[in-house]
Amino acid sequence: MLVRYRYRINPTGAQRQALARACGCARVVYNDALAERRRAYQAVERISDTEVQHRVITRAKRTPERAWLSEVASVALVQACQDARRAHRNWADSRTGKRKGRRVGHPRFRTKHGRQSIRLTRNGFAVRGSKLHLAKAGQVGVRWSRELPSAPSRLPMVPRTAGIDLGLVWLATIAASDGAIEAIANPRHLRAAERALARAQRRLRRRQMGSKSRAKARRRVAVAHRKVRNQRADYHHKLALRLIRENQTIAVEDLAVAGLARTRLAKSVHDAGWGTFLRLLEAKAAQYGRRVVKIGRWVPTSQTCSACGHRDGPKALGIRVWACPTLQDGSRPGR
């Protein structure tokens, strides 16, 4: 499996300009490639990936309007073209039913506002000691928080298994095979930051359109939202890794998060981040040699005895523990 690591870089002023120029050129190439594929689709014209890349990169560099594309690394432009191809293909496959899961909307053009990024292959960067060499940018300092590369390692097997029930009051209630039951609190990061977010958004609303003060206020709002996102991601990463280390097999319910996010509890569901937590749990299980089992949402687990498998019928929500009638002594409760 592929593992992604994030590092903070310390570019100089000139390198910042070079990276910003590369991001801008990659955005233009992405939009040009997307427009070319949209035009070919509407005209019912078959166009190859090579032809699209030739039109929006190679041929475009020879024109006065796109001559500045030659100032950045070509690998960043090629990857932007590949990103447009993948976005358009995902939409087409989702439209025809070839792609499973939620429907994918038509790809949108990128704007210069918001976070900018580029993708580089091995031809566009190299690690030399403690420095990172980027094409057309030179040696960039990096804060190495961990060694690179770091090969995924398998954890030693443990006899413990656990089942997880996700919720809003408690983020996760864990019942393990050794009899231990643990309730993980839901930190509600967004709820805790609502006052600060509301204050920053009120300041943004009072600023004049197009002014520098409005741009600063907009960045403050973005920083506040990013802080909430980082807090939630950090909490999910640490919890998922702890559960993977402690258990060999983990059973979770296959929740319909998209459906629950359309109810009156949508804000709380998004704040809990169930989908992201389950995705991290599966990724870390694959990385460390563990197993995650998804239980169907329609499986009547609360009606089935954990000892003999007897199904005792529907139960009221107030009943949390019941005794299985098929057991002779009735001392082992079904759960």
Residue frames as qw, qx, qy, qz and C-alpha x, y, z in Angstrom:
[[0.000, 0.887, 0.461, 0.000, 0.00, 0.00, 0.00],
 [0.345, 0.547, -0.038, 0.762, 1.00, 3.63, -0.44],
 [0.461, -0.665, -0.414, 0.416, 1.72, 5.65, 2.69],
 [0.233, 0.778, 0.094, 0.576, 1.76, 9.44, 2.67],
 [0.542, -0.460, -0.322, 0.625, 3.88, 11.55, 5.01],
 [0.112, 0.933, 0.188, 0.285, 3.64, 15.31, 5.44],
 [0.630, -0.237, -0.129, 0.728, 6.64, 17.55, 6.09],
 [0.024, 0.964, 0.155, -0.215, 7.01, 21.29, 6.54],
 [0.693, 0.317, 0.119, 0.637, 9.40, 23.03, 4.16],
 [0.259, -0.800, -0.089, 0.535, 11.28, 26.31, 4.68],
 [0.607, 0.515, 0.310, 0.519, 11.67, 27.95, 1.25],
 [0.293, -0.279, -0.021, 0.914, 13.42, 31.25, 0.74],
 [0.317, 0.619, 0.194, -0.692, 11.69, 34.27, -0.74],
 [0.298, 0.450, -0.596, -0.595, 12.83, 33.44, -4.26],
 [0.055, -0.020, -0.994, -0.094, 11.82, 29.82, -3.82],
 [0.274, 0.474, 0.654, -0.523, 8.38, 30.88, -2.62],
 [0.394, 0.594, -0.139, -0.687, 7.93, 32.84, -5.82],
 [0.218, 0.305, -0.844, -0.383, 9.12, 29.89, -7.90],
 [0.072, 0.208, 0.962, -0.163, 6.70, 27.52, -6.16],
 [0.335, 0.567, 0.403, -0.635, 3.85, 30.02, -6.50],
 [0.352, 0.517, -0.447, -0.640, 4.64, 30.34, -10.21],
 [0.115, 0.103, -0.970, -0.186, 4.63, 26.55, -10.56],
 [0.204, 0.385, 0.805, -0.402, 1.26, 26.32, -8.79],
 [0.372, 0.604, 0.089, -0.699, -0.21, 28.98, -11.06],
 [0.309, 0.411, -0.685, -0.516, 1.05, 27.30, -14.22],
 [0.005, -0.065, -0.997, 0.030, -0.21, 23.92, -13.06],
 [0.311, 0.489, 0.584, -0.568, -3.63, 25.46, -12.38],
 [0.403, 0.569, -0.236, -0.677, -3.75, 26.92, -15.90],
 [0.223, 0.254, -0.886, -0.318, -2.77, 23.61, -17.48],
 [0.148, 0.235, 0.917, -0.288, -5.40, 21.79, -15.42],
 [0.388, 0.578, 0.339, -0.633, -8.11, 24.20, -16.53],
 [0.360, 0.522, -0.498, -0.592, -6.98, 24.06, -20.17],
 [0.102, 0.104, -0.980, -0.135, -6.96, 20.26, -20.14],
 [0.238, 0.379, 0.787, -0.426, -10.38, 20.17, -18.51],
 [0.412, 0.606, 0.046, -0.679, -11.78, 22.61, -21.07],
 [0.278, 0.405, -0.734, -0.469, -10.30, 20.57, -23.92],
 [0.002, -0.094, -0.995, 0.041, -11.84, 17.36, -22.63],
 [0.311, 0.505, 0.561, -0.578, -15.17, 19.09, -22.06],
 [0.387, 0.563, -0.270, -0.678, -15.12, 20.44, -25.62],
 [0.219, 0.236, -0.895, -0.309, -14.30, 17.00, -27.05],
 [0.140, 0.241, 0.915, -0.293, -17.03, 15.38, -24.96],
 [0.384, 0.573, 0.331, -0.644, -19.68, 17.84, -26.15],
 [0.427, 0.569, -0.434, -0.553, -18.55, 17.41, -29.76],
 [0.955, 0.028, 0.265, -0.127, -18.62, 13.58, -29.40],
 [0.537, 0.709, -0.448, 0.094, -14.93, 13.49, -30.35],
 [0.928, -0.301, -0.053, 0.215, -12.52, 10.82, -29.15],
 [0.214, 0.858, -0.364, 0.294, -9.32, 12.41, -27.92],
 [0.844, -0.054, -0.430, 0.315, -6.34, 10.59, -26.43],
 [0.554, -0.777, -0.081, 0.288, -4.47, 11.57, -23.29],
 [0.614, -0.133, 0.266, 0.731, -1.34, 12.16, -25.35],
 [0.220, 0.572, 0.419, 0.670, -3.15, 14.56, -27.66],
 [0.330, -0.896, -0.271, -0.118, -4.59, 16.56, -24.76],
 [0.638, -0.594, 0.080, 0.484, -1.16, 16.86, -23.18],
 [0.524, 0.152, 0.366, 0.753, 0.34, 17.93, -26.51],
 [0.055, 0.746, 0.406, 0.525, -2.27, 20.67, -26.98],
 [0.402, -0.891, -0.162, -0.137, -2.25, 22.17, -23.48],
 [0.636, -0.644, 0.214, 0.367, 1.51, 21.90, -22.78],
 [0.617, -0.066, 0.458, 0.636, 3.75, 21.32, -25.78],
 [0.274, 0.587, 0.478, 0.594, 1.79, 23.38, -28.30],
 [0.235, -0.927, -0.290, -0.034, 0.74, 25.97, -25.73],
 [0.581, -0.572, 0.110, 0.569, 4.37, 26.80, -24.85],
 [0.458, 0.133, 0.451, 0.755, 4.92, 27.94, -28.43],
 [0.020, 0.789, 0.466, 0.400, 2.16, 30.54, -28.26],
 [0.139, 0.455, -0.256, 0.842, 2.64, 34.05, -26.84],
 [0.593, -0.542, -0.060, -0.592, -0.30, 33.57, -24.46],
 [0.919, -0.387, 0.031, -0.065, 1.26, 30.51, -22.77],
 [0.609, 0.578, -0.426, 0.337, 4.98, 31.04, -23.35],
 [0.220, -0.641, 0.527, -0.513, 5.55, 31.46, -19.59],
 [0.957, -0.198, 0.042, -0.210, 4.74, 27.78, -19.06],
 [0.796, 0.376, -0.347, 0.323, 8.38, 27.08, -19.96],
 [0.016, -0.692, 0.443, -0.570, 9.52, 28.83, -16.76],
 [0.676, -0.397, 0.462, -0.414, 8.39, 25.97, -14.49],
 [0.248, -0.257, 0.930, 0.087, 9.22, 22.29, -14.28],
 [0.509, 0.081, -0.569, -0.641, 7.42, 20.30, -16.96],
 [0.280, -0.120, -0.942, 0.138, 6.75, 17.43, -14.54],
 [0.143, 0.320, 0.563, -0.749, 4.35, 19.64, -12.56],
 [0.460, 0.308, -0.207, -0.807, 2.46, 20.51, -15.75],
 [0.441, 0.081, -0.841, -0.301, 2.23, 16.87, -16.83],
 [0.135, -0.214, -0.884, 0.394, 0.85, 15.85, -13.43],
 [0.301, 0.337, 0.276, -0.848, -1.74, 18.64, -13.60],
 [0.513, 0.228, -0.517, -0.646, -2.82, 17.29, -16.98],
 [0.363, -0.040, -0.931, 0.011, -3.08, 13.81, -15.48],
 [0.084, 0.251, 0.672, -0.692, -5.19, 15.18, -12.63],
 [0.471, 0.307, -0.060, -0.825, -7.64, 16.65, -15.14],
 [0.496, 0.134, -0.774, -0.370, -7.79, 13.31, -16.95],
 [0.210, -0.133, -0.915, 0.318, -8.54, 11.46, -13.70],
 [0.235, 0.293, 0.437, -0.817, -11.21, 13.96, -12.65],
 [0.535, 0.276, -0.301, -0.740, -12.97, 13.78, -16.01],
 [0.458, 0.078, -0.868, -0.176, -12.78, 9.98, -16.10],
 [0.023, -0.167, -0.830, 0.531, -14.19, 9.65, -12.59],
 [0.411, 0.322, 0.206, -0.828, -17.14, 11.81, -13.61],
 [0.559, 0.264, -0.545, -0.566, -17.73, 9.86, -16.83],
 [0.346, 0.022, -0.935, 0.070, -17.48, 6.48, -15.07],
 [0.125, 0.230, 0.691, -0.674, -19.84, 7.64, -12.33],
 [0.477, 0.310, -0.054, -0.821, -22.31, 8.91, -14.91],
 [0.624, 0.208, -0.632, -0.410, -22.38, 5.58, -16.78],
 [0.878, -0.359, 0.076, -0.307, -22.44, 3.46, -13.61],
 [0.793, 0.324, -0.444, 0.265, -18.94, 2.05, -14.10],
 [0.193, 0.348, -0.574, 0.715, -17.72, 3.75, -10.94],
 [0.511, -0.512, -0.691, 0.012, -19.36, 2.50, -7.76],
 [0.332, -0.344, -0.441, 0.759, -20.31, 4.58, -4.74],
 [0.109, 0.759, 0.331, -0.550, -21.64, 8.11, -4.58],
 [0.558, 0.729, 0.300, 0.262, -22.23, 10.03, -7.79],
 [0.496, -0.319, 0.103, 0.801, -19.28, 12.19, -8.78],
 [0.275, 0.872, 0.236, -0.330, -20.11, 15.65, -10.08],
 [0.658, 0.670, 0.049, 0.341, -18.60, 17.28, -13.13],
 [0.644, -0.234, -0.128, 0.717, -15.06, 18.50, -12.39],
 [0.017, 0.977, 0.193, -0.088, -14.81, 22.23, -11.75],
 [0.532, 0.645, -0.176, 0.520, -12.15, 24.65, -12.86],
 [0.632, -0.376, -0.337, 0.588, -9.52, 25.58, -10.31],
 [0.013, 0.964, 0.107, 0.245, -9.28, 29.15, -9.05],
 [0.468, 0.464, -0.412, 0.630, -6.32, 31.14, -7.79],
 [0.419, -0.569, 0.292, -0.644, -8.05, 31.64, -4.44],
 [0.925, -0.304, 0.096, -0.208, -7.54, 29.10, -1.70],
 [0.631, -0.498, 0.558, 0.205, -4.85, 26.47, -1.23],
 [0.618, 0.661, -0.363, -0.223, -2.57, 25.87, -4.21],
 [0.719, -0.366, 0.586, 0.075, -0.59, 22.69, -4.79],
 [0.553, 0.567, -0.536, -0.292, 1.48, 20.79, -7.34],
 [0.938, -0.171, 0.300, -0.024, 2.40, 17.12, -7.72],
 [0.227, 0.738, -0.618, -0.149, 5.89, 15.95, -8.63],
 [0.992, 0.032, -0.119, 0.001, 7.15, 12.51, -9.58],
 [0.791, -0.414, 0.162, 0.420, 10.67, 11.23, -8.91],
 [0.583, 0.410, 0.236, 0.660, 11.88, 13.20, -11.93],
 [0.011, -0.831, -0.149, -0.536, 10.94, 16.46, -10.24],
 [0.429, -0.806, 0.278, -0.298, 12.56, 16.14, -6.82],
 [0.768, 0.180, -0.538, 0.298, 15.45, 14.48, -5.02],
 [0.632, -0.773, 0.019, -0.053, 16.45, 14.13, -1.37],
 [0.633, 0.472, -0.370, 0.489, 20.07, 15.07, -0.74],
 [0.295, 0.078, -0.614, 0.728, 21.02, 14.76, 2.89],
 [0.006, -0.511, -0.639, 0.575, 18.76, 17.05, 4.91],
 [0.201, 0.419, -0.148, -0.873, 17.81, 19.09, 1.84],
 [0.588, 0.474, 0.654, -0.052, 15.09, 18.59, -0.72],
 [0.123, -0.268, 0.469, 0.832, 15.94, 19.50, -4.30],
 [0.493, 0.621, 0.540, -0.282, 12.93, 20.67, -6.32],
 [0.511, 0.325, 0.490, 0.627, 13.08, 21.19, -10.05],
 [0.156, 0.656, 0.247, 0.696, 13.37, 24.88, -11.00],
 [0.450, -0.847, -0.090, -0.266, 13.39, 25.83, -7.27],
 [0.299, 0.600, -0.614, 0.417, 16.71, 24.46, -5.99],
 [0.435, -0.065, -0.802, 0.403, 17.60, 23.19, -2.52],
 [0.466, -0.585, -0.119, -0.653, 14.75, 23.65, -0.02],
 [0.013, -0.273, 0.793, -0.544, 15.09, 23.12, 3.71],
 [0.673, -0.303, -0.543, -0.400, 12.75, 20.53, 5.26],
 [0.419, -0.447, 0.573, -0.545, 11.75, 19.83, 8.84],
 [0.565, 0.080, -0.804, -0.169, 12.12, 16.05, 8.86],
 [0.619, -0.405, 0.315, -0.595, 9.69, 14.84, 11.53],
 [0.880, -0.126, 0.454, -0.068, 10.43, 11.22, 10.62],
 [0.333, -0.370, 0.711, 0.497, 12.83, 9.27, 8.44],
 [0.713, 0.578, 0.085, -0.388, 12.12, 8.98, 4.76],
 [0.648, -0.200, -0.460, -0.572, 11.50, 6.50, 3.29],
 [0.374, -0.248, 0.734, -0.509, 9.86, 4.57, 6.09],
 [0.392, -0.009, -0.844, -0.365, 8.72, 1.11, 5.08],
 [0.713, -0.368, -0.024, -0.596, 5.40, -0.09, 6.59],
 [0.123, 0.283, -0.909, 0.282, 6.01, -2.58, 9.39],
 [0.662, -0.339, -0.581, -0.331, 3.80, -5.36, 10.75],
 [0.407, -0.549, 0.451, -0.574, 2.86, -5.38, 14.39],
 [0.067, 0.116, -0.980, 0.149, 3.12, -8.59, 16.43],
 [0.486, -0.365, -0.641, -0.469, -0.13, -10.55, 16.57],
 [0.210, -0.162, 0.602, -0.753, -2.33, -10.12, 19.64],
 [0.048, -0.281, -0.958, -0.035, -5.23, -12.35, 20.75],
 [0.126, 0.488, 0.481, -0.717, -7.56, -9.41, 21.44],
 [0.085, 0.419, 0.636, 0.642, -10.50, -8.53, 19.20],
 [0.039, 0.382, 0.413, -0.826, -12.92, -5.65, 19.61],
 [0.157, 0.637, 0.666, 0.355, -16.21, -4.29, 18.33],
 [0.139, -0.160, -0.108, 0.971, -16.78, -0.55, 17.92],
 [0.078, 0.749, 0.654, 0.073, -20.11, 1.28, 18.07],
 [0.250, 0.148, 0.058, 0.955, -19.84, 4.86, 16.81],
 [0.131, -0.775, -0.614, 0.072, -22.08, 7.58, 18.20],
 [0.138, 0.758, 0.071, 0.633, -22.47, 11.29, 18.88],
 [0.565, -0.797, 0.077, -0.200, -22.57, 11.44, 22.67],
 [0.639, -0.492, 0.534, 0.253, -19.65, 8.99, 22.80],
 [0.354, 0.634, -0.516, -0.454, -17.52, 8.94, 19.67],
 [0.638, 0.210, -0.729, -0.136, -16.81, 5.21, 20.08],
 [0.726, -0.416, 0.400, -0.374, -17.89, 2.55, 22.53],
 [0.458, 0.455, -0.761, -0.061, -15.45, -0.37, 22.42],
 [0.865, -0.291, 0.289, -0.290, -16.26, -3.88, 23.64],
 [0.229, 0.591, -0.769, -0.076, -13.22, -6.19, 23.62],
 [0.801, -0.006, -0.577, -0.159, -12.97, -9.99, 23.70],
 [0.414, 0.079, -0.718, 0.554, -11.29, -9.85, 27.11],
 [0.298, -0.661, -0.672, 0.148, -14.46, -8.31, 28.61],
 [0.245, -0.362, -0.137, 0.889, -13.20, -4.74, 28.74],
 [0.199, 0.790, 0.530, 0.235, -15.64, -2.00, 27.73],
 [0.349, -0.311, -0.022, 0.884, -14.38, 1.50, 26.99],
 [0.243, 0.866, 0.437, 0.011, -16.26, 4.66, 26.06],
 [0.473, 0.026, 0.150, 0.868, -14.32, 7.23, 24.04],
 [0.066, 0.721, 0.344, -0.598, -15.53, 10.80, 24.52],
 [0.472, 0.659, 0.402, 0.425, -16.57, 12.84, 21.51],
 [0.406, -0.276, -0.119, 0.863, -14.38, 15.99, 21.64],
 [0.216, 0.852, 0.477, 0.023, -16.74, 18.00, 19.35],
 [0.491, -0.170, 0.116, 0.847, -13.99, 20.21, 18.00],
 [0.067, 0.454, 0.419, 0.784, -16.30, 22.30, 15.84],
 [0.415, -0.775, -0.447, -0.166, -18.74, 22.95, 18.68],
 [0.610, -0.556, -0.164, 0.540, -15.88, 24.01, 20.93],
 [0.372, -0.133, 0.236, 0.888, -14.61, 26.49, 18.33],
 [0.149, 0.702, 0.629, 0.298, -17.99, 27.92, 17.29],
 [0.184, -0.915, -0.209, 0.293, -17.65, 31.15, 19.27],
 [0.366, -0.531, 0.384, 0.661, -14.22, 31.92, 17.85],
 [0.324, 0.233, 0.718, 0.570, -15.40, 31.06, 14.35],
 [0.057, 0.828, 0.551, 0.086, -18.49, 33.24, 14.66],
 [0.255, -0.843, 0.001, 0.474, -16.37, 36.16, 15.89],
 [0.360, -0.297, 0.554, 0.690, -13.94, 35.81, 12.97],
 [0.238, 0.447, 0.738, 0.447, -16.78, 35.57, 10.46],
 [0.040, -0.906, -0.390, 0.162, -18.49, 38.69, 11.86],
 [0.281, -0.690, 0.253, 0.617, -15.25, 40.60, 11.44],
 [0.334, 0.024, 0.708, 0.621, -15.01, 39.38, 7.87],
 [0.155, 0.697, 0.676, 0.182, -18.56, 40.47, 7.12],
 [0.122, -0.914, -0.196, 0.334, -17.86, 44.01, 8.34],
 [0.398, -0.427, 0.406, 0.703, -14.81, 44.49, 6.13],
 [0.460, 0.676, -0.085, -0.569, -15.10, 46.30, 2.81],
 [0.900, 0.304, 0.302, 0.085, -15.05, 44.14, -0.31],
 [0.687, 0.624, -0.048, 0.370, -11.65, 44.10, -2.02],
 [0.160, -0.897, 0.316, -0.266, -9.78, 45.71, 0.86],
 [0.424, 0.409, -0.750, 0.299, -6.60, 44.41, 2.48],
 [0.350, -0.255, 0.634, -0.641, -8.34, 44.19, 5.83],
 [0.868, 0.099, 0.072, -0.481, -10.94, 41.88, 4.30],
 [0.739, 0.389, -0.548, 0.032, -8.20, 39.65, 2.91],
 [0.095, 0.371, -0.762, 0.522, -6.64, 39.45, 6.38],
 [0.607, -0.101, 0.439, -0.655, -10.01, 38.68, 7.95],
 [0.885, 0.237, -0.226, -0.331, -10.63, 35.97, 5.36],
 [0.536, 0.388, -0.710, 0.240, -7.30, 34.37, 6.23],
 [0.234, -0.289, 0.676, -0.636, -8.20, 34.45, 9.93],
 [0.821, 0.047, 0.168, -0.544, -11.41, 32.56, 9.18],
 [0.818, 0.357, -0.444, -0.081, -9.49, 30.02, 7.09],
 [0.236, 0.420, -0.756, 0.443, -6.92, 29.56, 9.88],
 [0.514, -0.192, 0.526, -0.650, -9.69, 28.97, 12.43],
 [0.909, 0.176, -0.026, -0.377, -11.32, 26.32, 10.24],
 [0.661, 0.449, -0.589, 0.120, -7.96, 24.70, 9.53],
 [0.100, -0.411, 0.729, -0.538, -7.26, 24.49, 13.25],
 [0.763, -0.039, 0.358, -0.536, -10.52, 22.59, 13.80],
 [0.877, 0.363, -0.259, -0.176, -9.71, 20.26, 10.92],
 [0.416, 0.505, -0.692, 0.306, -6.20, 19.57, 12.23],
 [0.377, -0.324, 0.648, -0.578, -7.47, 18.91, 15.76],
 [0.876, 0.099, 0.185, -0.434, -10.03, 16.43, 14.46],
 [0.786, 0.459, -0.413, -0.010, -7.51, 14.69, 12.21],
 [0.138, 0.512, -0.736, 0.421, -4.96, 14.41, 15.03],
 [0.595, -0.194, 0.545, -0.558, -7.56, 12.90, 17.36],
 [0.917, 0.251, 0.006, -0.311, -8.70, 10.38, 14.73],
 [0.600, 0.545, -0.573, 0.123, -5.15, 9.36, 13.82],
 [0.056, -0.437, 0.761, -0.477, -4.12, 8.73, 17.42],
 [0.714, -0.058, 0.453, -0.531, -7.31, 6.85, 18.30],
 [0.886, 0.364, -0.167, -0.233, -7.20, 4.68, 15.17],
 [0.465, 0.535, -0.670, 0.221, -3.54, 3.80, 15.71],
 [0.304, -0.350, 0.715, -0.523, -4.14, 2.87, 19.36],
 [0.839, 0.087, 0.288, -0.453, -7.02, 0.58, 18.46],
 [0.800, 0.473, -0.360, -0.081, -4.97, -1.08, 15.71],
 [0.219, 0.526, -0.745, 0.347, -2.08, -1.70, 18.09],
 [0.418, -0.238, 0.674, -0.560, -4.30, -3.18, 20.80],
 [0.777, 0.220, 0.454, -0.377, -6.53, -5.44, 18.67],
 [0.338, -0.132, 0.809, 0.463, -5.93, -8.02, 15.95],
 [0.016, 0.430, 0.748, 0.505, -9.45, -7.79, 14.54],
 [0.126, 0.272, 0.329, -0.896, -11.86, -4.88, 14.80],
 [0.106, 0.514, 0.807, 0.270, -15.54, -5.04, 13.87],
 [0.072, 0.281, 0.121, -0.949, -17.35, -1.83, 12.92],
 [0.453, 0.599, 0.616, -0.237, -20.80, -1.03, 11.59],
 [0.331, 0.215, 0.515, 0.761, -21.11, -0.06, 7.93],
 [0.068, 0.642, 0.425, -0.634, -22.74, 3.30, 8.59],
 [0.364, 0.665, 0.471, 0.450, -24.56, 5.32, 5.93],
 [0.340, -0.427, -0.167, 0.821, -22.69, 8.51, 6.80],
 [0.032, 0.114, 0.405, 0.907, -23.89, 10.34, 3.67],
 [0.339, -0.559, -0.650, -0.386, -27.52, 9.66, 4.61],
 [0.485, -0.623, -0.467, 0.398, -27.06, 10.66, 8.23],
 [0.316, -0.218, 0.035, 0.923, -25.39, 13.89, 7.09],
 [0.126, -0.325, -0.469, -0.812, -28.68, 14.93, 5.47],
 [0.428, -0.627, -0.651, 0.010, -30.68, 14.78, 8.70],
 [0.241, -0.924, -0.042, -0.295, -31.12, 17.39, 11.43],
 [0.738, -0.600, 0.202, 0.235, -28.00, 15.94, 13.07],
 [0.749, 0.589, -0.014, 0.304, -25.86, 16.79, 10.04],
 [0.054, 0.870, -0.346, 0.348, -23.65, 19.27, 11.88],
 [0.644, -0.551, 0.500, -0.177, -22.90, 16.83, 14.68],
 [0.947, 0.165, 0.254, 0.103, -22.28, 13.98, 12.23],
 [0.580, 0.720, -0.144, 0.353, -19.79, 16.06, 10.26],
 [0.210, -0.817, 0.423, -0.331, -18.13, 17.21, 13.47],
 [0.843, -0.334, 0.417, -0.073, -17.70, 13.60, 14.65],
 [0.283, 0.664, -0.630, -0.288, -16.04, 12.63, 11.34],
 [0.843, -0.094, 0.502, -0.167, -17.14, 8.98, 11.31],
 [0.842, 0.539, 0.022, 0.014, -16.25, 8.43, 7.67],
 [0.297, 0.787, -0.487, 0.232, -12.72, 9.76, 8.07],
 [0.484, -0.521, 0.644, -0.283, -12.18, 7.74, 11.23],
 [0.907, 0.105, 0.393, -0.113, -13.28, 4.49, 9.56],
 [0.704, 0.683, -0.165, 0.105, -11.09, 5.22, 6.54],
 [0.023, 0.750, -0.601, 0.276, -8.07, 5.78, 8.78],
 [0.718, -0.306, 0.569, -0.256, -8.86, 2.61, 10.71],
 [0.921, 0.335, 0.197, -0.014, -8.89, 0.53, 7.51],
 [0.501, 0.779, -0.323, 0.195, -5.72, 2.17, 6.17],
 [0.197, -0.669, 0.651, -0.300, -3.76, 1.56, 9.38],
 [0.857, -0.104, 0.463, -0.199, -5.05, -2.01, 9.58],
 [0.855, 0.511, -0.001, 0.089, -3.73, -2.71, 6.08],
 [0.254, 0.811, -0.450, 0.275, -0.42, -1.06, 6.97],
 [0.242, -0.543, 0.713, -0.372, 0.18, -3.01, 10.18],
 [0.333, 0.085, -0.931, -0.120, -1.29, -6.39, 9.25],
 [0.287, 0.160, 0.703, -0.631, -4.56, -6.11, 11.18],
 [0.032, -0.343, -0.836, -0.426, -8.11, -6.81, 10.08],
 [0.289, 0.174, 0.273, -0.901, -11.19, -4.59, 10.01],
 [0.043, 0.339, 0.917, 0.207, -14.56, -6.28, 9.52],
 [0.287, -0.027, -0.025, -0.957, -17.56, -4.22, 8.47],
 [0.172, 0.332, 0.896, -0.239, -20.94, -5.40, 9.78],
 [0.022, -0.435, -0.595, -0.675, -23.93, -4.64, 7.58],
 [0.182, -0.157, 0.262, -0.935, -26.20, -1.93, 8.89],
 [0.720, -0.157, -0.215, -0.641, -29.25, -4.23, 8.62],
 [0.577, 0.031, -0.797, 0.175, -27.71, -7.14, 10.56],
 [0.581, -0.683, -0.139, -0.420, -29.71, -7.52, 13.84],
 [0.492, 0.284, -0.659, 0.493, -26.71, -7.72, 16.15],
 [0.244, -0.293, 0.477, -0.792, -28.64, -6.34, 19.15],
 [0.829, -0.079, 0.030, -0.553, -31.20, -9.15, 18.76],
 [0.860, 0.230, -0.455, 0.026, -28.65, -11.98, 18.49],
 [0.774, -0.615, 0.143, 0.049, -27.04, -13.79, 21.42],
 [0.203, 0.811, -0.549, -0.001, -23.27, -13.43, 21.44],
 [0.446, -0.397, 0.792, -0.126, -22.86, -16.92, 22.97],
 [0.542, 0.147, 0.827, 0.027, -25.10, -19.22, 20.92],
 [0.025, -0.020, 0.575, 0.817, -26.35, -17.06, 18.06],
 [0.042, 0.574, 0.817, -0.050, -30.03, -17.26, 19.03],
 [0.021, -0.274, -0.196, -0.941, -32.14, -14.36, 17.70],
 [0.087, -0.396, -0.774, 0.486, -34.60, -13.13, 20.31],
 [0.106, 0.780, 0.576, 0.221, -36.52, -10.53, 18.31],
 [0.155, 0.692, 0.012, 0.705, -36.69, -6.72, 18.39],
 [0.501, -0.424, -0.498, 0.567, -35.76, -4.88, 21.55],
 [0.058, -0.974, -0.212, -0.062, -36.63, -1.44, 22.88],
 [0.422, 0.694, -0.292, 0.505, -33.83, 1.12, 22.95],
 [0.433, -0.722, 0.338, -0.422, -33.87, 1.10, 26.75],
 [0.960, -0.211, 0.185, 0.013, -32.82, -2.57, 26.87],
 [0.186, 0.813, -0.550, -0.041, -29.03, -2.73, 26.81],
 [0.028, 0.318, -0.943, 0.097, -28.49, -6.27, 28.24],
 [0.825, -0.060, -0.011, -0.561, -30.77, -9.34, 27.98],
 [0.467, -0.307, 0.825, -0.079, -30.52, -12.99, 29.02],
 [0.414, 0.223, -0.718, -0.514, -30.65, -15.58, 26.25],
 [0.793, -0.150, 0.248, -0.536, -33.57, -17.99, 26.84],
 [0.893, 0.267, -0.351, -0.096, -31.80, -20.90, 25.10],
 [0.280, 0.457, -0.721, 0.440, -28.99, -21.02, 27.63],
 [0.612, -0.336, -0.716, 0.018, -29.76, -23.52, 30.37],
 [0.445, -0.433, -0.502, 0.602, -28.63, -21.51, 33.37],
 [0.090, 0.905, 0.325, 0.260, -29.25, -18.09, 31.86],
 [0.536, -0.692, -0.011, 0.484, -26.09, -16.78, 33.50],
 [0.424, -0.123, 0.397, 0.805, -24.46, -15.67, 30.25],
 [0.313, 0.723, 0.304, -0.536, -26.26, -12.58, 28.97],
 [0.592, 0.468, 0.458, 0.470, -26.68, -11.98, 25.28],
 [0.166, -0.644, 0.021, 0.746, -25.34, -8.71, 23.93]]
